[in-house]
Amino acid sequence: MTKLSLLTVLVCVLGFHAVGQTPGAAPPPSQNTNPPSNPAIALDKEAAKNADKAKSIIEQGIQALGGDTWLTIRDREQQGRTYGFHAGRPSGGGGPYWSFTEFPDKERFEFTKERDVAEVFVGNKGYEITYKGPHPVEPKDLEDYLRRRHYSLETVLRTWVNDPTVVLLYDGNAIAAQHPAFQVTLVNDKNESVTLYFDVDTHLPVKKTFEWRDPVDKQKNLEEEVYENYRAVSGIMAPYNYTRFFNGDMSNQRFLNSVTINQALDPAMFDPNSGYNPNKPAKNAKH
């Protein structure tokens, strides 16, 4: 059975579950709103075997990352340098970079050597903080950030995988970031999909891709992220090099110097109106 036929079978079942398990939810336009006459629909043996293979690969990847320790990370700090690109070409010399994440939906980025420019995202809101104080980030920048968070490796492996309406597809072997890899695709009940590539030997994720349609020009865009230079950190494996691509062109690179997890971050850093100063942390902050 080809990947296309597997996807057709599985998406049909997914459509049935979405109608049957979510009362009042509107089905996708292409779906028949009449429920199947036989509610006991099951995947054929080959499709079920394919889904089991995909699930096994994902579980191996989670274990390689650190298993339950990785899945239950409460917060994370990363330090390094970040480099921007436009149309695949460097746009400046890069600069120091700090990021602080409190899962599942709080994140702070600090830039410049003085750490006096920051971006804070809490829930579905985002703020830029400069010497003039906080102000909302541009709507497009917020939309881009929320999309990346929705498709982030942490969200996919913590949330998507545990959603019973998400279809798992084993796509076979592939080459990703110059690594022999297993390719797996996840499709949710909104017809959103993300593809993960796991190294054949280490089982660690080496690449992630997803597509989305621009609401203005209606064109599809492809975003990719490559993970390299894994190192052991407090019971987990953390990539120290990230490379992001947009429609085939490099858009960002990050090279980390350190990664720290579960250090109990100061809550003030996620409050844009707190006056938090990273160079003068609160005396009662836990580190």
PyMOL commands that set and color helices and strands:
alter all, ss='L'
color gray80, all
select helices_A, chain A and resi 3-21+45-65+68-71+139-150+153-158+160-162+267-270
alter helices_A, ss='H'
color red, helices_A
select strands_A, chain A and resi 75-86+89-90+95-102+106-111+117-122+125-130+133-136+167-176+179-187+193-199+205-213+220-233+236-246+249-261
alter strands_A, ss='S'
color yellow, strands_A
deselect
rebuild
show_as cartoon
